[in-house]
Amino acid sequence: MPAGRHSAGGADAGTGMDEKDRLLLAALRKDGRRTLVALARDVGLSRSATQERLDRLLRSGVIRGFTTIEDGPAADGVAAYFLLRHEPGRSCAQLVPKLRRIPGIVTMDAVAGAIDLVVRAEAADIRGIETIRAAIVGLPGVAEVTTQMVLERFQ
């Protein structure tokens, strides 16, 4: 969508998303299996306008794909959170592209406080988590990594 197209419709200056985008994301979170026609009806747009928004959200990285979420950490595997601090002079924006290349990383969130980045990873077993951790520790710009294993996931 061209820049500025949402400006009159209440687009968020930081994300470029407007209320229709937020409604679309909420509908997908509620039921990711909804048809395009049902999603369009939910947000009050035509099917083609909804498809354009989905395509834009995918291109921009707001939606990174469509997946199945099953019960338990990593669906009978294991999950962990890695709490990262980057080196002085580095930024989360510099680390994220490198982290995206590591298989098993599910989400990354920049946070304020004593740590800089919270990374969630999933693997088949503890060895897989250890492999992911080793890959993170080996990245240039990572100063410190603390690992928190997930014991139970609540919905």
N, CA, C and O atoms as a DFTB+ gen file, in Angstrom:
620 C
 N C O
     1  1       0.840      -1.176       0.000
     2  2       0.000       0.000       0.000
     3  2       0.883       1.236       0.000
     4  3       1.863       1.259       0.745
     5  1       0.604       2.243      -0.772
     6  2       1.452       3.420      -0.839
     7  2       1.549       4.128       0.502
     8  3       0.611       4.120       1.299
     9  1       2.702       4.740       0.733
    10  2       2.904       5.484       1.975
    11  2       1.877       6.591       2.069
    12  3       1.547       7.240       1.077
    13  1       1.376       6.797       3.280
    14  2       0.426       7.868       3.502
    15  2      -1.019       7.488       3.230
    16  3      -1.921       8.269       3.535
    17  1      -1.259       6.333       2.676
    18  2      -2.625       5.946       2.343
    19  2      -3.496       5.845       3.586
    20  3      -4.697       6.107       3.533
    21  1      -2.885       5.461       4.712
    22  2      -3.659       5.319       5.935
    23  2      -3.660       6.575       6.783
    24  3      -4.366       6.621       7.790
    25  1      -2.903       7.590       6.418
    26  2      -2.720       8.731       7.305
    27  2      -4.035       9.368       7.747
    28  3      -4.159       9.763       8.906
    29  1      -4.992       9.474       6.879
    30  2      -6.267      10.076       7.259
    31  2      -7.138       9.086       8.018
    32  3      -8.092       9.485       8.685
    33  1      -6.820       7.798       7.923
    34  2      -7.639       6.783       8.567
    35  2      -7.120       6.337       9.907
    36  3      -7.578       5.321      10.429
    37  1      -6.178       7.059      10.486
    38  2      -5.716       6.726      11.819
    39  2      -4.557       5.759      11.853
    40  3      -4.460       4.962      12.786
    41  1      -3.685       5.798      10.883
    42  2      -2.530       4.904      10.885
    43  2      -1.593       5.266      12.016
    44  3      -1.403       6.441      12.330
    45  1      -1.017       4.257      12.617
    46  2      -0.014       4.439      13.655
    47  2       1.281       4.859      12.977
    48  3       1.756       4.171      12.074
    49  1       1.857       5.974      13.397
    50  2       3.064       6.497      12.748
    51  2       4.217       5.513      12.828
    52  3       5.035       5.456      11.909
    53  1       4.306       4.735      13.905
    54  2       5.423       3.809      14.067
    55  2       5.300       2.561      13.224
    56  3       6.305       2.057      12.721
    57  1       4.079       2.042      13.055
    58  2       3.904       0.783      12.345
    59  2       3.259       0.941      10.988
    60  3       3.372       0.047      10.149
    61  1       2.579       2.064      10.745
    62  2       1.856       2.241       9.500
    63  2       0.547       1.470       9.477
    64  3      -0.138       1.441       8.455
    65  1       0.190       0.840      10.602
    66  2      -1.047       0.065      10.667
    67  2      -2.197       0.951      11.123
    68  3      -2.023       1.841      11.955
    69  1      -3.376       0.693      10.564
    70  2      -4.561       1.417      10.994
    71  2      -5.508       0.459      11.713
    72  3      -5.173      -0.700      11.955
    73  1      -6.675       0.956      12.045
    74  2      -7.637       0.156      12.811
    75  2      -8.070      -1.092      12.045
    76  3      -8.260      -2.144      12.655
    77  1      -8.230      -1.001      10.732
    78  2      -8.618      -2.177       9.937
    79  2      -7.532      -3.251      10.007
    80  3      -7.840      -4.439      10.106
    81  1      -6.254      -2.836       9.957
    82  2      -5.156      -3.796      10.087
    83  2      -5.211      -4.484      11.449
    84  3      -5.052      -5.701      11.548
    85  1      -5.440      -3.691      12.501
    86  2      -5.499      -4.259      13.851
    87  2      -6.683      -5.217      13.995
    88  3      -6.566      -6.254      14.648
    89  1      -7.824      -4.873      13.385
    90  2      -8.978      -5.772      13.408
    91  2      -8.671      -7.070      12.667
    92  3      -9.049      -8.152      13.117
    93  1      -7.993      -6.962      11.543
    94  2      -7.619      -8.136      10.762
    95  2      -6.694      -9.048      11.564
    96  3      -6.889     -10.263      11.591
    97  1      -5.689      -8.466      12.216
    98  2      -4.773      -9.260      13.043
    99  2      -5.507      -9.918      14.206
   100  3      -5.240     -11.075      14.532
   101  1      -6.425      -9.194      14.830
   102  2      -7.196      -9.761      15.944
   103  2      -8.045     -10.940      15.467
   104  3      -8.141     -11.954      16.159
   105  1      -8.659     -10.812      14.296
   106  2      -9.474     -11.900      13.748
   107  2      -8.613     -13.122      13.449
   108  3      -9.036     -14.253      13.688
   109  1      -7.411     -12.902      12.928
   110  2      -6.506     -14.019      12.644
   111  2      -6.024     -14.688      13.926
   112  3      -5.891     -15.911      13.979
   113  1      -5.761     -13.886      14.963
   114  2      -5.347     -14.466      16.247
   115  2      -6.458     -15.335      16.830
   116  3      -6.201     -16.395      17.401
   117  1      -7.689     -14.870      16.676
   118  2      -8.831     -15.603      17.222
   119  2      -9.035     -16.921      16.481
   120  3      -9.276     -17.956      17.103
   121  1      -8.938     -16.883      15.170
   122  2      -9.118     -18.091      14.360
   123  2      -8.367     -17.927      13.047
   124  3      -8.878     -17.328      12.100
   125  1      -7.166     -18.457      12.997
   126  2      -6.317     -18.340      11.820
   127  2      -6.803     -19.129      10.622
   128  3      -6.220     -19.030       9.542
   129  1      -7.871     -19.921      10.790
   130  2      -8.395     -20.725       9.684
   131  2      -9.554     -20.054       8.964
   132  3     -10.130     -20.634       8.045
   133  1      -9.900     -18.841       9.370
   134  2     -11.018     -18.130       8.738
   135  2     -10.742     -17.938       7.253
   136  3      -9.602     -17.731       6.836
   137  1     -11.796     -18.011       6.475
   138  2     -11.649     -17.779       5.038
   139  2     -11.425     -16.293       4.791
   140  3     -11.719     -15.456       5.645
   141  1     -10.909     -15.985       3.631
   142  2     -10.681     -14.597       3.254
   143  2     -11.997     -13.816       3.241
   144  3     -12.041     -12.660       3.661
   145  1     -13.052     -14.444       2.762
   146  2     -14.362     -13.787       2.724
   147  2     -14.842     -13.483       4.146
   148  3     -15.365     -12.398       4.401
   149  1     -14.669     -14.424       5.068
   150  2     -15.087     -14.206       6.460
   151  2     -14.247     -13.109       7.111
   152  3     -14.777     -12.275       7.844
   153  1     -12.945     -13.107       6.848
   154  2     -12.080     -12.053       7.387
   155  2     -12.505     -10.686       6.853
   156  3     -12.564      -9.710       7.600
   157  1     -12.799     -10.629       5.553
   158  2     -13.232      -9.368       4.938
   159  2     -14.506      -8.861       5.608
   160  3     -14.636      -7.670       5.890
   161  1     -15.436      -9.765       5.857
   162  2     -16.684      -9.394       6.524
   163  2     -16.390      -8.890       7.945
   164  3     -16.984      -7.906       8.387
   165  1     -15.477      -9.559       8.658
   166  2     -15.122      -9.160      10.033
   167  2     -14.586      -7.734      10.102
   168  3     -14.906      -6.990      11.030
   169  1     -13.772      -7.355       9.120
   170  2     -13.128      -6.037       9.172
   171  2     -13.855      -4.980       8.347
   172  3     -13.479      -3.808       8.371
   173  1     -14.898      -5.387       7.614
   174  2     -15.690      -4.424       6.855
   175  2     -15.031      -3.959       5.572
   176  3     -15.161      -2.799       5.181
   177  1     -14.318      -4.873       4.913
   178  2     -13.666      -4.549       3.643
   179  2     -14.070      -5.563       2.584
   180  3     -14.665      -6.595       2.893
   181  1     -13.745      -5.262       1.342
   182  2     -13.964      -6.233       0.271
   183  2     -12.926      -7.346       0.388
   184  3     -11.917      -7.209       1.080
   185  1     -13.200      -8.448      -0.304
   186  2     -12.264      -9.565      -0.292
   187  2     -10.911      -9.134      -0.842
   188  3      -9.872      -9.477      -0.278
   189  1     -10.917      -8.380      -1.947
   190  2      -9.649      -7.972      -2.569
   191  2      -8.883      -6.986      -1.687
   192  3      -7.656      -7.053      -1.613
   193  1      -9.586      -6.076      -1.020
   194  2      -8.907      -5.131      -0.122
   195  2      -8.302      -5.868       1.071
   196  3      -7.217      -5.523       1.539
   197  1      -9.009      -6.881       1.555
   198  2      -8.488      -7.684       2.669
   199  2      -7.254      -8.460       2.220
   200  3      -6.274      -8.547       2.959
   201  1      -7.296      -9.024       1.013
   202  2      -6.137      -9.750       0.485
   203  2      -4.938      -8.821       0.351
   204  3      -3.816      -9.206       0.680
   205  1      -5.164      -7.599      -0.131
   206  2      -4.074      -6.623      -0.260
   207  2      -3.456      -6.320       1.096
   208  3      -2.236      -6.222       1.221
   209  1      -4.299      -6.172       2.109
   210  2      -3.790      -5.893       3.460
   211  2      -2.989      -7.075       3.994
   212  3      -1.921      -6.889       4.576
   213  1      -3.500      -8.287       3.798
   214  2      -2.755      -9.471       4.240
   215  2      -1.400      -9.541       3.549
   216  3      -0.385      -9.809       4.193
   217  1      -1.380      -9.302       2.250
   218  2      -0.127      -9.323       1.494
   219  2       0.848      -8.278       2.023
   220  3       2.039      -8.554       2.172
   221  1       0.343      -7.072       2.307
   222  2       1.204      -6.002       2.825
   223  2       1.740      -6.356       4.208
   224  3       2.914      -6.123       4.494
   225  1       0.889      -6.919       5.069
   226  2       1.319      -7.302       6.412
   227  2       2.355      -8.423       6.356
   228  3       3.257      -8.474       7.192
   229  1       2.233      -9.312       5.387
   230  2       3.244     -10.358       5.191
   231  2       4.561      -9.754       4.697
   232  3       5.629     -10.080       5.215
   233  1       4.484      -8.879       3.700
   234  2       5.703      -8.253       3.152
   235  2       6.441      -7.440       4.201
   236  3       7.672      -7.427       4.231
   237  1       5.690      -6.761       5.061
   238  2       6.316      -5.890       6.061
   239  2       6.833      -6.665       7.264
   240  3       7.550      -6.106       8.094
   241  1       6.481      -7.943       7.373
   242  2       6.952      -8.749       8.490
   243  2       6.041      -8.728       9.706
   244  3       6.335      -9.384      10.706
   245  1       4.933      -7.980       9.639
   246  2       3.980      -7.985      10.752
   247  2       3.400      -9.391      10.901
   248  3       3.272      -9.903      12.013
   249  1       3.054     -10.005       9.778
   250  2       2.679     -11.423       9.747
   251  2       3.853     -12.133       9.095
   252  3       4.244     -11.797       7.977
   253  1       4.420     -13.122       9.795
   254  2       5.587     -13.812       9.250
   255  2       5.249     -15.178       8.698
   256  3       6.142     -15.908       8.267
   257  1       4.006     -15.531       8.701
   258  2       3.621     -16.818       8.160
   259  2       2.394     -17.332       8.887
   260  3       1.873     -16.681       9.792
   261  1       1.948     -18.482       8.489
   262  2       0.784     -19.096       9.093
   263  2       1.227     -20.457       9.594
   264  3       1.848     -21.226       8.860
   265  1       0.910     -20.748      10.833
   266  2       1.424     -21.965      11.444
   267  2       0.380     -22.592      12.355
   268  3      -0.650     -21.986      12.649
   269  1       0.652     -23.786      12.788
   270  2      -0.192     -24.483      13.736
   271  2       0.433     -24.373      15.112
   272  3       1.633     -24.598      15.272
   273  1      -0.367     -24.031      16.103
   274  2       0.103     -24.004      17.479
   275  2      -0.601     -25.137      18.197
   276  3      -1.829     -25.168      18.268
   277  1       0.170     -26.061      18.727
   278  2      -0.401     -27.218      19.388
   279  2      -0.165     -27.126      20.885
   280  3       0.550     -26.242      21.356
   281  1      -0.767     -28.039      21.628
   282  2      -0.634     -28.035      23.082
   283  2       0.799     -28.290      23.520
   284  3       1.569     -28.954      22.827
   285  1       1.144     -27.744      24.693
   286  2       2.447     -27.987      25.290
   287  2       3.530     -27.168      24.651
   288  3       3.377     -26.680      23.531
   289  1       4.648     -27.011      25.375
   290  2       5.770     -26.296      24.782
   291  2       6.220     -27.006      23.515
   292  3       6.565     -28.188      23.535
   293  1       6.210     -26.285      22.445
   294  2       6.707     -26.791      21.163
   295  2       6.075     -28.115      20.761
   296  3       6.741     -28.953      20.152
   297  1       4.802     -28.322      21.089
   298  2       4.077     -29.534      20.702
   299  2       4.873     -30.793      21.001
   300  3       5.380     -31.442      20.087
   301  1       4.981     -31.132      22.250
   302  2       5.694     -32.308      22.750
   303  2       7.206     -32.157      22.695
   304  3       7.920     -33.109      23.009
   305  1       7.702     -31.031      22.318
   306  2       9.129     -30.752      22.382
   307  2       9.394     -29.881      23.596
   308  3       8.708     -29.996      24.611
   309  1      10.372     -29.025      23.496
   310  2      10.704     -28.108      24.583
   311  2      10.782     -26.689      24.036
   312  3      10.989     -26.473      22.842
   313  1      10.612     -25.737      24.933
   314  2      10.698     -24.332      24.553
   315  2      11.525     -23.603      25.598
   316  3      11.595     -24.013      26.757
   317  1      12.147     -22.521      25.170
   318  2      12.956     -21.708      26.083
   319  2      12.881     -20.255      25.661
   320  3      12.637     -19.932      24.498
   321  1      13.096     -19.392      26.636
   322  2      13.268     -17.965      26.372
   323  2      14.729     -17.642      26.597
   324  3      15.315     -18.036      27.605
   325  1      15.311     -16.931      25.664
   326  2      16.682     -16.447      25.808
   327  2      16.602     -14.946      26.046
   328  3      16.015     -14.214      25.249
   329  1      17.188     -14.497      27.131
   330  2      17.206     -13.079      27.482
   331  2      18.562     -12.538      27.069
   332  3      19.582     -12.920      27.642
   333  1      18.588     -11.654      26.084
   334  2      19.841     -11.176      25.495
   335  2      20.134      -9.733      25.867
   336  3      19.240      -8.891      25.954
   337  1      21.406      -9.480      26.082
   338  2      21.910      -8.107      26.155
   339  2      22.891      -7.963      25.009
   340  3      23.733      -8.835      24.794
   341  1      22.788      -6.869      24.272
   342  2      23.738      -6.654      23.183
   343  2      24.901      -5.808      23.681
   344  3      24.802      -5.129      24.703
   345  1      25.989      -5.861      22.950
   346  2      27.178      -5.084      23.298
   347  2      26.892      -3.595      23.146
   348  3      26.050      -3.202      22.338
   349  1      27.593      -2.761      23.923
   350  2      27.441      -1.309      23.757
   351  2      27.720      -0.913      22.306
   352  3      28.645      -1.425      21.675
   353  1      26.925      -0.016      21.805
   354  2      27.087       0.430      20.422
   355  2      26.340      -0.430      19.419
   356  3      26.266      -0.083      18.240
   357  1      25.788      -1.540      19.867
   358  2      24.982      -2.411      18.996
   359  2      23.509      -2.148      19.275
   360  3      23.163      -1.445      20.225
   361  1      22.647      -2.715      18.442
   362  2      21.208      -2.545      18.643
   363  2      20.482      -3.851      18.353
   364  3      21.019      -4.757      17.717
   365  1      19.259      -3.921      18.833
   366  2      18.418      -5.086      18.537
   367  2      18.214      -5.212      17.031
   368  3      18.221      -6.315      16.485
   369  1      18.034      -4.078      16.368
   370  2      17.808      -4.085      14.919
   371  2      18.976      -4.720      14.168
   372  3      18.784      -5.286      13.092
   373  1      20.185      -4.631      14.724
   374  2      21.341      -5.257      14.087
   375  2      21.375      -6.763      14.343
   376  3      21.858      -7.523      13.504
   377  1      20.865      -7.197      15.497
   378  2      20.892      -8.618      15.841
   379  2      19.757      -9.416      15.202
   380  3      19.948     -10.574      14.830
   381  1      18.599      -8.817      15.074
   382  2      17.413      -9.547      14.620
   383  2      17.613     -10.257      13.277
   384  3      17.236     -11.425      13.176
   385  1      18.178      -9.633      12.247
   386  2      18.362     -10.368      10.983
   387  2      19.240     -11.613      11.145
   388  3      19.010     -12.625      10.483
   389  1      20.232     -11.540      12.011
   390  2      21.102     -12.699      12.262
   391  2      20.340     -13.783      13.017
   392  3      20.481     -14.969      12.722
   393  1      19.535     -13.371      13.991
   394  2      18.751     -14.327      14.770
   395  2      17.706     -15.025      13.908
   396  3      17.409     -16.199      14.129
   397  1      17.144     -14.319      12.927
   398  2      16.123     -14.918      12.050
   399  2      16.669     -16.111      11.271
   400  3      15.900     -16.971      10.840
   401  1      17.968     -16.171      11.091
   402  2      18.582     -17.273      10.336
   403  2      18.761     -18.534      11.184
   404  3      19.124     -19.584      10.653
   405  1      18.514     -18.446      12.485
   406  2      18.715     -19.597      13.367
   407  2      17.416     -20.402      13.430
   408  3      16.397     -19.894      13.898
   409  1      17.444     -21.657      12.962
   410  2      16.239     -22.490      13.015
   411  2      15.792     -22.701      14.461
   412  3      16.613     -22.900      15.357
   413  1      14.478     -22.655      14.670
   414  2      13.923     -22.897      15.991
   415  2      13.500     -21.640      16.717
   416  3      12.732     -21.707      17.677
   417  1      13.992     -20.486      16.271
   418  2      13.581     -19.237      16.910
   419  2      12.185     -18.884      16.417
   420  3      11.925     -18.824      15.215
   421  1      11.288     -18.651      17.381
   422  2       9.878     -18.436      17.071
   423  2       9.506     -16.960      17.122
   424  3       8.847     -16.453      16.214
   425  1       9.926     -16.266      18.183
   426  2       9.609     -14.846      18.320
   427  2      10.792     -14.092      18.895
   428  3      11.653     -14.672      19.556
   429  1      10.827     -12.784      18.635
   430  2      11.851     -11.893      19.181
   431  2      11.173     -10.587      19.548
   432  3      10.452     -10.000      18.743
   433  1      11.413     -10.137      20.781
   434  2      10.812      -8.890      21.244
   435  2      11.868      -8.015      21.896
   436  3      12.538      -8.448      22.833
   437  1      12.023      -6.786      21.410
   438  2      12.888      -5.805      22.068
   439  2      12.143      -5.319      23.301
   440  3      10.948      -5.032      23.241
   441  1      12.857      -5.228      24.423
   442  2      12.236      -4.817      25.682
   443  2      13.081      -3.751      26.361
   444  3      14.260      -3.583      26.050
   445  1      12.467      -3.037      27.290
   446  2      13.180      -2.040      28.081
   447  2      13.556      -2.672      29.413
   448  3      12.825      -3.513      29.936
   449  1      14.685      -2.272      29.955
   450  2      15.113      -2.791      31.247
   451  2      16.523      -3.339      31.183
   452  3      17.330      -2.910      30.359
   453  1      16.815      -4.289      32.054
   454  2      18.167      -4.837      32.173
   455  2      18.574      -5.678      30.968
   456  3      19.764      -5.867      30.716
   457  1      17.597      -6.180      30.226
   458  2      17.903      -6.941      29.017
   459  2      17.387      -6.167      27.813
   460  3      16.586      -5.242      27.946
   461  1      17.858      -6.562      26.638
   462  2      17.489      -5.843      25.419
   463  2      16.504      -6.597      24.534
   464  3      15.680      -5.988      23.851
   465  1      16.592      -7.928      24.548
   466  2      15.817      -8.723      23.603
   467  2      15.382     -10.023      24.269
   468  3      16.187     -10.687      24.921
   469  1      14.108     -10.389      24.107
   470  2      13.589     -11.671      24.580
   471  2      13.316     -12.518      23.343
   472  3      12.549     -12.124      22.464
   473  1      13.951     -13.681      23.288
   474  2      13.843     -14.571      22.132
   475  2      13.208     -15.881      22.588
   476  3      13.694     -16.507      23.530
   477  1      12.137     -16.299      21.936
   478  2      11.523     -17.597      22.238
   479  2      11.965     -18.584      21.169
   480  3      11.947     -18.288      19.974
   481  1      12.362     -19.767      21.632
   482  2      12.789     -20.814      20.709
   483  2      12.118     -22.126      21.087
   484  3      11.779     -22.353      22.248
   485  1      11.932     -22.976      20.100
   486  2      11.347     -24.292      20.305
   487  2      12.210     -25.325      19.603
   488  3      12.767     -25.075      18.534
   489  1      12.308     -26.501      20.233
   490  2      13.111     -27.586      19.670
   491  2      12.506     -28.920      20.096
   492  3      11.644     -28.974      20.972
   493  1      12.967     -29.982      19.469
   494  2      12.468     -31.316      19.789
   495  2      12.914     -31.768      21.172
   496  3      12.204     -32.521      21.839
   497  1      14.101     -31.308      21.609
   498  2      14.638     -31.747      22.896
   499  2      15.630     -30.715      23.430
   500  3      15.881     -29.692      22.793
   501  1      16.191     -30.997      24.605
   502  2      17.138     -30.078      25.244
   503  2      18.365     -29.852      24.362
   504  3      18.885     -28.738      24.301
   505  1      18.823     -30.879      23.692
   506  2      19.985     -30.711      22.793
   507  2      19.695     -29.660      21.725
   508  3      20.567     -28.867      21.370
   509  1      18.479     -29.660      21.224
   510  2      18.097     -28.654      20.237
   511  2      18.148     -27.248      20.811
   512  3      18.598     -26.316      20.145
   513  1      17.684     -27.094      22.055
   514  2      17.754     -25.789      22.729
   515  2      19.212     -25.396      22.935
   516  3      19.571     -24.233      22.750
   517  1      20.055     -26.354      23.317
   518  2      21.487     -26.076      23.489
   519  2      22.120     -25.618      22.178
   520  3      22.959     -24.717      22.173
   521  1      21.723     -26.230      21.079
   522  2      22.243     -25.846      19.760
   523  2      21.832     -24.417      19.413
   524  3      22.639     -23.633      18.912
   525  1      20.579     -24.091      19.682
   526  2      20.092     -22.730      19.422
   527  2      20.853     -21.737      20.289
   528  3      21.281     -20.686      19.811
   529  1      21.021     -22.078      21.579
   530  2      21.741     -21.186      22.497
   531  2      23.174     -20.954      22.018
   532  3      23.659     -19.823      22.031
   533  1      23.845     -22.016      21.598
   534  2      25.226     -21.887      21.111
   535  2      25.289     -20.968      19.889
   536  3      26.220     -20.175      19.751
   537  1      24.304     -21.078      19.012
   538  2      24.275     -20.216      17.823
   539  2      24.078     -18.756      18.220
   540  3      24.692     -17.863      17.635
   541  1      23.226     -18.512      19.212
   542  2      22.988     -17.137      19.672
   543  2      24.241     -16.571      20.316
   544  3      24.652     -15.453      20.006
   545  1      24.850     -17.340      21.212
   546  2      26.058     -16.885      21.916
   547  2      27.175     -16.569      20.928
   548  3      27.978     -15.667      21.167
   549  1      27.230     -17.299      19.829
   550  2      28.277     -17.103      18.833
   551  2      28.092     -15.905      17.918
   552  3      28.973     -15.604      17.113
   553  1      26.970     -15.222      18.025
   554  2      26.725     -14.074      17.146
   555  2      27.529     -12.854      17.589
   556  3      27.562     -12.535      18.777
   557  1      28.175     -12.172      16.649
   558  2      28.851     -10.920      16.989
   559  2      27.825      -9.905      17.493
   560  3      26.751      -9.760      16.909
   561  1      28.153      -9.219      18.558
   562  2      27.266      -8.202      19.107
   563  2      26.456      -8.662      20.298
   564  3      25.837      -7.840      20.973
   565  1      26.444      -9.977      20.577
   566  2      25.729     -10.492      21.741
   567  2      26.678     -10.461      22.935
   568  3      27.735     -11.091      22.913
   569  1      26.293      -9.720      23.981
   570  2      27.144      -9.595      25.166
   571  2      26.826     -10.652      26.214
   572  3      27.728     -11.161      26.881
   573  1      25.546     -10.985      26.363
   574  2      25.139     -11.906      27.429
   575  2      23.849     -12.602      27.046
   576  3      22.967     -12.001      26.432
   577  1      23.739     -13.886      27.415
   578  2      22.526     -14.661      27.159
   579  2      22.163     -15.428      28.429
   580  3      22.995     -16.139      28.992
   581  1      20.928     -15.280      28.868
   582  2      20.397     -16.064      29.979
   583  2      19.272     -16.919      29.420
   584  3      18.442     -16.435      28.651
   585  1      19.243     -18.191      29.804
   586  2      18.240     -19.115      29.286
   587  2      17.194     -19.422      30.350
   588  3      17.531     -19.723      31.495
   589  1      15.935     -19.343      29.966
   590  2      14.811     -19.692      30.837
   591  2      14.004     -20.776      30.127
   592  3      13.402     -20.520      29.084
   593  1      13.990     -21.988      30.689
   594  2      13.237     -23.086      30.092
   595  2      11.753     -22.961      30.432
   596  3      11.394     -22.616      31.558
   597  1      10.904     -23.241      29.462
   598  2       9.458     -23.225      29.674
   599  2       9.055     -24.553      30.308
   600  3       9.386     -25.622      29.794
   601  1       8.339     -24.476      31.428
   602  2       7.861     -25.677      32.103
   603  2       6.447     -26.044      31.674
   604  3       6.129     -27.217      31.478
   605  1       5.604     -25.025      31.529
   606  2       4.213     -25.253      31.160
   607  2       3.681     -24.017      30.460
   608  3       4.017     -22.890      30.825
   609  1       2.850     -24.233      29.453
   610  2       2.253     -23.115      28.725
   611  2       0.785     -23.009      29.101
   612  3       0.064     -24.006      29.104
   613  1       0.346     -21.799      29.418
   614  2      -1.047     -21.548      29.762
   615  2      -1.701     -20.767      28.633
   616  3      -1.087     -19.870      28.056
   617  1      -2.933     -21.104      28.320
   618  2      -3.672     -20.407      27.270
   619  2      -4.478     -19.296      27.858
   620  3      -5.174     -18.586      27.132
